[in-house]
Amino acid sequence: MKFATRAIHAGQEPDPATGAIMTPVYQTSTYVQESPGKHKGYAYARGKNPTRSALEKNLASLENMKYGLCFSSGMGAADAVIKLLKPGDEVITGNDLYGGTYRMFTKIFAPLGIRFHFIDLGKTGNIENYVTPSTRIIWIETPTNPMMNVVDIEACSAIAKKHGLLLAVDNTFASPCLQNPSQWGADIVMHSVTKYLGGHSDVVMGALCINNDKLYEQLSFIHNSCGATPGPMDSFLVLRGIKTLHVRMERHCYNGKIIAEFLAAHPKVDKVYWPGFPTHPNHAVAKKQMTDFGGMISFSLKGNSMEEAFRLASATKVFSLAESLGGVESLIGHPASMTHASIPKEEREKSGVTDSLLRLSVGIEDIDDLLEDLKQALDRI
Ligand SMILES: *Cc1c(COP(=O)(O)O)cnc(C)c1O
């Protein structure tokens, strides 16, 4: 079946007890057993919950993968992947990761003896220089946050396969609607479900999708043992959110393109980062692996003034100043002081997160109102 149909139906059957078309919220922590160990596959809700199981099957279907696992946050999902490793193991990853992922890698796992190489993944030819006998995982994010760099998943996968490494892809920015990393050889696909999948800025959740049986078993074991599992109400809200994913993404992409072009032509704007521009350094790769370019856009101001960026971010009325992304409402953020505040100034400037850089999560409001809002805010700085 096609994506739109799977978004609405995959993993979901009418409730066997009542015929309810919506998967019920199984708000329970435990399940009655007939005799010790004899049950219907559900023993304790950290391990398994039917509302969550429906969502896990739905996500696996949307990613064209065999298994899904839902976590209580995107970071919980990423944490489980790195827990596959032992002290001395190494990870090759990008130098413009989501700030929270960078923080977890450097502040939590590096002190436990895992080595991370943060490199420029725009040129995948670089990667092999960092492969050692201890390398275990290539971890990529594409498009990246907030610089909208695009990493060639297929090229990374070829290197991973050649050296027997796992390729993990954070697919949060594209969502499974615009990109399926497994099609290009990813072993693990990670999501901050909080963003486009949930889509309504009302849930924090993460997910992993996996094809390999043994890898799924290992990750399930970590999932249940460490316990970063989401509750049934959040699972229900995400199942509901995903039913409109394909329709929302269409509008995010439509609005995103118009706004990217508007910004690129504005006299006060310096650079605009959006993979849909033919001048984007990895436009060809984006065209190959994505079906459209999404609603995430970053831009900097001429003169690179942090004060002007602050004024602009406070002057918008339809775009709300907030962390996060991927919801129906438009958001504006200032990465250097918000999402990327935990990255040292020299580090973030190397990757383009300058003082005036602003990031837009273009929502699905009327495009005329969004354009008008940006116009008046740019006039006021
Ligand atoms: C938000 C985000 C995360 C972290 O997810 P949470 O749900 O906030 O824990 C990871 N990667 C990317 C790209 C994100 O945008």
The ligand as an ORCA input file, in Angstrom:
! r2SCAN-3c Opt
* xyz 0 1
  C      14.560     17.349     18.817
  C      15.601     16.535     18.182
  C      16.200     15.471     18.855
  C      15.872     15.138     20.291
  O      14.560     14.699     20.436
  P      13.676     14.920     21.766
  O      12.375     14.324     21.402
  O      13.634     16.393     22.019
  O      14.387     14.188     22.866
  C      17.144     14.718     18.174
  N      17.484     15.000     16.897
  C      16.929     16.022     16.228
  C      17.349     16.276     14.823
  C      15.973     16.818     16.826
  O      15.439     17.850     16.164
*
